[in-house]
Amino acid sequence: MAWLRWIGYFVLGLALVAGALYYWFFLDARVPSGRYAIDMKEVRRLADAVPGDKPLEIRAERVFSFRFPFAVMVTGQGWQEIDVPVYSYQVSYADRAIVIDTAVHGPNSKDNPTFDPEAYARMQAAMLTAADILITHEHPDHLGGLVAAEDLTAVLAHTKLTREQVENAEARSGLKFPDGALASYQPLNYERYYAVAPGVVLIKAPGHTPGSQFVYVKMADGREVLFLGDVAWRHESVANLAPRARYVSDFYLKEDRNAVILQIAELKRLREAEAGLVMIAGHDGDQMQKLVKDGVVAMGFR
């Protein structure tokens, strides 16, 4: 019966198309041509070039969390939903501190049961007295606390937003600074690397957003930490060279996927070449538990 054979061909064709689409949207992790490189020798030179004592500790506040399927966060993973925590970090010196990322916009998040108002309040207090505030990129779950700062003028005075972060309002997903807040603000403009303070260097990494950057920290005891922002949401992305699923990259985040994959490839190279370099992924609760256990990070701002 020829019609049964044709139905079989049709079903097989659908299965092949469905498989190809699934691979394209959720499994494809091929590395494109090109290269992104980090010159660790230069980064370390800059970290040592700023006079003064280096940081003593890194602390974190878990302010908020989402839940996403693992498969969209890291290609090749299963479809179980996992926790996606949102952190703010405090890099502490003997006499001052730097805040890295400011979590979510408190007024927009206070009714969500995952929002921690006490952690948020500690972060806001730390921002007021911070020597510098650095943002890994301009998405609302990293910039939101800054936008909502009660004394925004005072806080912006020691915030180093880059030119790209200021100009790329579209990446804030509707989150807006108060009218006129940035009218006289002078953003940071650098080409590749920028030494912020003793032991702290910014590394430009556009792709996830135009203003995406890594933050390198060299501690007083010689330990080295690299904050990845959202170039990698989870440590598995770097370990396995596995970016976010294309469905998320292209249709939800609308990031430069090729640039991000090249950055992850460089991070994987560094992971293998620099055994002492600790890389902190953007939203990895499992990794954070290990970092706390190993004494790399302590929970709760001072």
N, C-alpha and C positions, 0 to 999 in steps of 0.2 A: 504494500500500500504506500504509494509515493507520498501521499499527503502526510503520513506519519513521519516519513524521512525528512520532509521539509519542516515540519514542526520541530523535529530534533535539531536540524540545522539552525533554526531560528532561536531556540533556547540556548544552544551552544554559543551562537553569536552574541546574545544578550549577556551571557555569563562572561565572555571574553571582554566585552565592552565594560561591564561592571567591574571586572578585575582590574582592567587598565585604569579606569577612573579612580578606583580605590588606591591603587599604587601611586598615581599621580598626586592625589590630594592628601594622602595620609602616610605614605611610606617612602616616597622619593627623597633621598638625602644625598644625591650626587653633588660633588664639589665642582663648581663652575671654574672656568679658566680665570686666571688673575691671581693676585696675592695681596693679602693684608699682612703687614709685619710690625712687630713691636721690638724695638731695639732696647733690650733690657740693660745693656751696658750704659746707654744714655739715660734711661729712666733712673737707674741707680745713681748715676753721677748727679743728676738734678736733685734727687732726694737728699743727697749729701751736701749739695751746694748751698742750701739755705742754712745760715748759721742758727744754732740753737739746739736744745735737747729735743730728741725725737719722742714720739708718743709712747705712753706707758701701757695703755690698755684700749680695747675696743669693746663697747657695750651696745646692746640692741634692745629695742622695744618692738614687740609684736602688737601692732595697732588694729589690724583688721585681717580678714581672710575671705577668700573665695573658694569655690570648688569647681574643678575642671576635670574632664576625662584625661587620663594620663596620655592617651594616644595623640591628643592634639598638642600636648605640651612638649613631647619628645617623640619623634618618629620611631615606629617599631615597637612601642609599648602597648599594653593592653588598654581596654576601654573602661576600667574601673575608675570611679571618680576619686580624686585625691585632694587633699587640702592645699591651698595656695596662699600661704601667709604673706602679709604685707609688713615690711620692717622699716624702721628708721634706725640709723646707727650713730653712735657717739664715739669719736676718736679722741681720747683724753690724754692731755699732757699734764705735767705737774701743776701748771698754773692756768690752763685754758683748755678748751675743747673745740672740736670741729664736728658739725652734724652733717651726715651724708644721707640724703633723701628724707622726705618729710611726710611719707605715707599719704593717707587719704584726706579729703576735705571733711573735717569733722562735722560741720552743720549738715552736710549731705549724707552722713553715715551714722549719725547717732541713734537712729531707730533700728539699725541692723544688729541682730543679736551677737554677731561676731566682733562688733566694734568695742574696743576697750577704752572707755573714757579716761581711766586713770593713766594708762600708758600714753594716750594722746596728750593729756595735760602735762605729763612729765616731758614729753617731746617739745611741746610749745614753750615750756619754761626754759628748756635747754637752748632752744632757738634764740631766745631773748639775750642770753649771755654768751652765745657761741662766738668764737673768734672768726669763724668762717662757716658758711652753709653751702654745701655742694650738692648738686642734683645730677644723678646719672643720666636722666633723660626727662623729657617734658610730658610724660603721661600722668594722668590725674592721681594714680596710686603711688606716685613718687614725688609729685609736686604739690599735691592737694593741701597738705598741712601748711605749706608756705603761703599759698593763696589765701588761706583762712586765718592767718596770723592777725591777732587783734591789733597789735601795734606794728602794722606792716612796714611803715616807713622806717622804724628803728631796725626791724629785722632785715629789710632789704639793704640797709647800710653795710651789713657784713655778709651779704649773700653774693656769691660769684656765679650768677647765671651767665651762660655763654651767649654770644650773639645769636647762634642758631636756636637756642632754647627760647630766647625772647621773641624772635621773629616767627617761629613756627607755632602760631596760635592754633592751627588746625589739629595738631597732635594732642591738644589738651581736651579734646572730646567735649567741647562746650563749657569747660571750666574756665572762668574768666577772672583775671585780676580786677580789682575795683577800678572804676574809671579814673584815668589819670595816674594810677599807681606807678606805671613804668615810664611816664612822660619824660622824666629827667634822668632815668636810670642809665648808667653807663655799663653795658655788658662787657664781659670778658671776651677778647678776641685773640685766639692763638692758633697756630698752624698745626702742630703735631703733638707736642708735649708742653706742659706748663707746671712749674713748681709752685705750689700754693703755700707751703709751710715746711718746716723741717720734717723730712721723711714723707711728704705727701705730694704726689704728682698726678696731674690729670693727663689722660691719654685719649685723644680724639678717636671715636669709633662710630661714625655716622652709618646708619643702615636701619636699625630698629626704629629710630627716628633721626631726623637731621641733626639733632643736638645730643645724640647718644655719646657717652664717654665712659671710659674705665677710670677708677680711682685707685691708684697704687699707694700703699702705706708701708713704710719701713719702720718697724718698732725700735725702741731704744735697745732691746735685747737682740736685735738683728733679724727677728722674724719678719717675713714679708707676706703681705695680704693684698689681693687684687679684687676689688669690688667690680663685678661684671655687669651690674645693672640688669637689664632685660635682654641683653644679647643672648644669654642662656638663662632660662627660667629655673632649670634643674641641673645638678651636677652631671647627670647622665648625658646631657647634650654634649658636654666637653669630653667626657670619658669615651663616648661612643661615636663622636662626630655626627650627632643626630640633632638636627634643628627642629624647630616647631613644624607641625604639619603644614603643608602648603595651603590647605584650606584656611587656616588661621592667619598665616603670613600674608597671603594675597588678598583675602576677602574680608577679614576682620581687622587685622592690624594695618594692612596695606603698607608693609615695610619693604625695604629693599632686600629681598630674600637672598640674592646672590652675595651682597655685601656682608650680611649676617653670617652666612655659611663660611665665607672666607675668614671672617673673624673667629668663628668657632674652630676652624682648622688651625689657625695660629695659636689659639688657646690650648688646643690639644697638643700641638708641638711643644709649647712651653710647659705643659703639664708633664710631659715626658722628659724634657731637658732640664727643668728647674724643679727638682724634687722638693725643695723647701718652700716653694711659692704656693700659698693657700689661695684658692680662688673661691669667692663667695658668690654663688648664683643668686639670681634676683628673687626667687620665691620658692625656696627649697627648705621645707620644715624638717625633713629627715636629715639633711646636711647640717642644719642649724643645731639640732640635738647633738650631733657628733662634735661640732665646733665648740659647743658649750662644755661637753664632757672632756674634750682635749685641752680646754683652757684658752682657746683662741679668742672666743667671744664670751662675755658675761652678759646675763640678761638684766635689764633695768638700768635706766639712765641715773647717773649721780646728780 
